[in-house]
């Protein structure tokens, strides 16, 4: 996680007391902002996790933030958050899953998007549907993309390309702004979460 996310949870001081390993890096929080870097401090219980490439560390931080946000939005089901290792897998797979005790058919795909092209968004959504996921969670670091991805979901479903998908939740995630980046921002006309629900 980043120190910003830990501070929001009131855990920054605990991480200091526990002397968890940390590393400070300059990263792009949004892929389309090629020249804009943000300095972030990443914290992990195990130092080996901090040896990943900066892009991968940022991805993990977004997934961790997403898992926290999902705990506020999901029903009290016994879903287990699991990062996926994609090495050797064929086809389109998400970054993580919410695993259900009811079996594979009830697992939820979780993807982090820091600025995919529209074509890549479509390919990922279609691929997850083809892999059998009925529920998808799309986390994006670009606030304005929440409504755009939600619109793509409806369009693809109308075209019959998301067969079997029952729900897609698109959520904004932030690991670098202090305060509450998820508070309503009506003047900017941006929403932090949208849910598209279909009847299978």
C-alpha positions in Angstrom: 0.0 0.0 0.0 1.0 3.6 -0.2 1.5 5.8 2.9 -1.4 7.9 1.7 -3.8 4.9 1.8 -2.4 3.9 5.2 -2.9 7.4 6.5 -6.5 7.4 5.4 -7.1 4.2 7.3 -5.3 5.6 10.4 -2.6 3.0 10.0 0.4 5.1 9.1 1.7 5.3 12.6 1.2 1.5 13.1 3.3 0.9 10.0 6.0 3.1 11.5 6.0 1.3 14.8 6.2 -2.1 13.1 9.0 -0.8 11.0 7.6 -2.2 7.8 9.9 -1.9 4.7 9.2 1.0 2.4 10.5 2.5 -0.8 9.9 6.0 -2.4 9.4 6.1 -6.1 8.3 8.5 -8.8 5.4 6.9 -10.8 2.7 7.8 -13.3 -0.7 7.3 -11.6 -2.4 7.6 -15.0 -0.9 6.1 -18.1 -1.9 9.0 -20.4 0.0 11.5 -18.3 3.5 10.5 -19.7 5.3 13.6 -18.4 3.7 13.9 -15.0 5.3 11.9 -12.2 4.0 11.6 -8.6 6.3 10.7 -5.7 4.8 7.9 -3.6 6.0 5.8 -0.7 5.1 2.1 -0.9 4.9 0.0 2.3 4.9 -3.7 2.5 5.2 -6.3 5.3 7.8 -8.1 3.2 10.7 -6.3 1.6 10.8 -8.7 -1.4 7.4 -7.2 -2.6 9.1 -3.8 -2.9 11.6 -5.1 -5.4 9.0 -5.2 -8.2 9.1 -2.7 -11.0 7.5 0.7 -10.1 4.6 0.1 -12.5 3.9 -3.3 -10.8 4.1 -1.8 -7.3 1.6 0.9 -8.3 -0.7 -1.8 -9.8 -0.5 -3.7 -6.5 -1.3 -0.5 -4.5 -4.4 0.2 -6.7 -5.6 -3.4 -6.1 -5.1 -3.1 -2.4 -7.0 0.2 -2.4 -9.7 -1.4 -4.5 -10.0 -4.3 -2.1 -10.5 -1.8 0.8 -13.2 0.1 -1.2 -14.9 -3.1 -2.2 -15.3 -4.1 1.5 -17.5 -1.0 1.8 -19.6 -1.8 -1.3 -19.9 -5.6 -1.2 -22.5 -7.6 0.7 -21.2 -9.4 3.8 -20.4 -12.5 1.7 -17.3 -14.6 2.6 -15.4 -13.5 -0.5 -11.6 -13.8 -0.5 -9.5 -11.3 -2.4 -6.8 -13.0 -4.3 -4.1 -11.6 -6.7 -3.7 -13.7 -9.8 -0.4 -15.0 -11.2 -0.9 -14.9 -14.9 2.3 -16.6 -16.0 1.6 -19.5 -18.3 -2.1 -18.8 -18.6 -3.9 -18.6 -21.9 -6.6 -16.1 -22.8 -7.7 -12.9 -21.0 -7.5 -12.9 -17.2 -8.1 -10.2 -14.6 -5.5 -8.8 -12.2 -7.3 -10.4 -9.2 -10.4 -12.2 -8.1 -12.9 -12.1 -5.3 -13.2 -15.9 -4.7 -16.5 -17.3 -3.5 -16.9 -20.3 -1.2 -19.8 -21.3 -3.6 -17.2 -22.2 -6.3 -15.5 -20.9 -9.4 -18.8 -19.9 -11.1 -19.3 -17.3 -8.4 -15.9 -15.7 -8.5 -15.6 -12.0 -9.3 -13.0 -10.6 -11.8 -11.1 -7.5 -10.6 -9.1 -5.4 -13.1 -7.1 -2.2 -12.6 -7.1 0.3 -15.5 -4.7 3.3 -15.4 -5.6 4.4 -18.9 -6.3 1.6 -21.3 -7.3 2.4 -24.9 -11.0 1.9 -25.7 -10.1 -1.2 -27.7 -8.2 -2.7 -24.8 -11.1 -2.0 -22.4 -13.5 -3.8 -24.8 -11.1 -6.7 -25.3 -10.7 -7.1 -21.5 -14.4 -7.0 -20.8 -15.2 -9.4 -23.6 -12.4 -11.7 -22.5 -13.5 -11.8 -18.9 -17.1 -12.7 -20.0 -15.7 -15.4 -22.3 -13.7 -16.8 -19.3 -17.0 -17.3 -17.5 -17.1 -14.4 -15.0 -20.6 -13.3 -14.2 -19.5 -10.4 -12.0 -16.8 -7.9 -13.0 -15.2 -5.1 -11.0 -13.3 -2.5 -13.0 -11.0 -0.2 -11.0 -9.7 2.9 -12.7 -7.3 5.6 -11.5 -8.8 8.1 -14.0 -11.9 9.6 -12.4 -13.6 10.6 -15.6 -13.4 7.1 -17.0 -16.0 5.7 -14.5 -18.9 6.8 -16.7 -17.1 6.0 -19.9 -16.4 2.4 -19.0 -19.9 2.1 -17.7 -21.2 3.2 -21.0 -19.0 0.7 -22.9 -20.3 -2.1 -20.6 -23.9 -1.3 -21.7 -23.0 -1.0 -25.3 -21.1 -4.3 -25.3 -23.9 -6.0 -23.5 -26.5 -4.7 -26.0 -24.3 -6.1 -28.8 -24.4 -9.6 -27.1 -20.7 -9.5 -26.3 -21.0 -9.9 -22.6 -23.0 -13.1 -22.5 -23.5 -14.4 -19.0 -22.4 -11.2 -17.3 -24.8 -10.2 -14.6 -23.1 -7.2 -13.1 -20.2 -4.8 -13.8 -19.1 -2.3 -11.1 -16.8 0.5 -12.2 -15.0 2.3 -9.4 -12.5 5.1 -9.1 -9.4 4.3 -7.0 -6.8 6.7 -5.7 -3.6 6.0 -3.8 -1.9 9.5 -3.9 -4.3 12.2 -2.8 -4.7 12.9 0.9 -8.2 13.5 2.4 -11.2 11.8 0.8 -10.8 11.6 -3.0 -14.1 9.7 -3.2 -16.3 12.5 -1.9 -18.9 13.7 -4.3 -17.5 16.3 -6.8 -20.7 17.7 -8.4 -18.9 20.8 -9.8 -16.6 18.5 -11.8 -19.4 16.3 -12.8 -17.5 13.2 -11.9 -18.8 10.1 -10.1 -16.7 7.6 -8.2 -18.8 4.4 -8.8 -21.3 3.0 -11.3 -23.0 -0.4 -11.4 -24.5 -2.0 -14.5 -26.8 -4.9 -13.7 -28.2 -7.3 -16.2 -30.4 -10.4 -16.0 -27.7 -12.8 -17.1 
